[in-house]
Amino acid sequence: MLSITQEHYKEIYKRISSIKGIGDRTTMELIVSTGGGKHFQSAKQFSKYVGLAPVYEHSGTSIRKKGYINRHGNPGLRSLLYMASWPAIRFNKACKAFYERLKERGKPSKVALIAVANKLIRQIFAIIRDNTFYVDGHLSKLKVNP
């Protein structure tokens, strides 16, 4: 399956696997289960499809409920991305800084790792959308309309 995916989706496979923390199996599963991710218009849609999007319920006086993740997506892909968040906090500069920032704010480790997995989804979406390779430590520039 890996060799077939590498053969048919050669360019996108190289681009996604350039992200530090994303391995061969995760890349293959992402490509196979999403069809290359080209049909998503936003990173939020992509995150919801995988099942890592945060959900908050606020209604009337019930404003103190805890948030949770949307679990309607692919559970296998979600668990692969959770496992990919471990090496990402070690080798991916953006994910490491994000994880440390969440831990400083007092978030539990598992909550912070799920947030890192969501960040990985957003990085993957940006790579697919912009048709570029991942650059570790890259800071995006805000587009300001005059």
N, C-alpha and C positions, 0 to 999 in steps of 0.2 A: 504494500500500500504506500509506503514511504517513497519508494523509487518511482511509482506511477505519479504521485503527487509532485515530486521534484521534476519529473519530465514534463507534465502538462501545465504546471503552474510555476515554471522555472523562475521568472522574474519576481513575482510576488512572494515566492518561497524565500528567495534570497533577501528580499527587503524585510520581511517579517522576522526572519531568523537573525537579522543584524541587531535586533534589540537585545540588550544584555539581560539575561534571565529567561529568555524564551528559547526552548530547545527544539529538537527535531520533532518529537511527538506532539508537542503543543502546537507548533506551526502547522503540522500536517492536519491535526484535528480541527484547527481554526479554519483552514482553507477548505477542507472537505465539508464541514458542517455549515459553513456560511457561503460556500460557493465563491470564495475569494473576497467576500465582504464588499463587493462593488455596489450592491443594491441598497445599502444603508445611506441615508441622507445626513445623519448626525451621529456623533459618538454616543449620545444618550440612547438612540435607537439600538445601536450595536450593543451597548451595555445591558439594555433591557432584554435583548434577544438571548444573550448569554446567561442572564439571571444575576447580574452583579450590581444592578442599579439600586441606589438607596431609595427607600420608600418612607414617607412620613405621613402619619395620620393626625390631622388637627381638625377638630370639628367642635364648634360651640365651646363648651367648657373643658373638653378633653384635649388640652393642649400640652400636657406633660407626658405624653406617651413616648416610649423609646422608638427610635427608627430601626429599620431592619432592611434586609436586601430582598429584592423581588426574586422569588425562586421559581419563576415560570419558565426559565430557560433550560438549556441542556445541562443536566447535572454532571455529566462526565467532563464537559468542557469547563464548567465552573470549578470543578475540583482540580483539573489540570492547571488552570490559571491561579488557583490558590497555592498549589505546590510551586508554581513558577514565581510566586511572589517572594519565596524564601531566598533563592539566589539573586532575585532582583534587588532586594534590600542590601545585598552584599556588593554587587557589581554595577548596578545601574545608579548613577549619581542622583538623578531626579527622584527615583523611588526611595533611595536611602535617605535623602533629605526630607522627603514627605513622611516617611515612616518615623523618623526621629522627631519631627515636629508634632506628629500625632501622639507619640509616647510622652513627650514633654507636657502636653495638654492633659495627660492622665488617661488616655484611651487604653483599653485592654489590648494585649498583643494580637489576639485573633481579629478584633475589630480593625486594627491598624493594617493587618495583612490583607483583609478583604478590601480595604480602601486602596492598598497598593495594587491588588489584582484589578480593581476598577481603573486605576491609573494606567496599568499595562494595556488594558482594552483601549483606552483613549490614545495611547501612544501608537498602538497597532492601527487604529482608525486613521490617525494623522498620516502614518506611513502610506497606507492604501490610498487615501484621498489625494495627497500631494505627490504620490509616485516618486518618493525619495527613499534614501537609506537613513537609518537611525544614526544620529550624531549625539554621543553621550555628553551631557552638560550643555546642550544647545538651548538658548533662551529665545523663544519666539518673540517677534516684534508685533506690537499692537498696530493694527491698521486704523489710522485716524483719518477721517474724511474732513477736508477743510471747509 
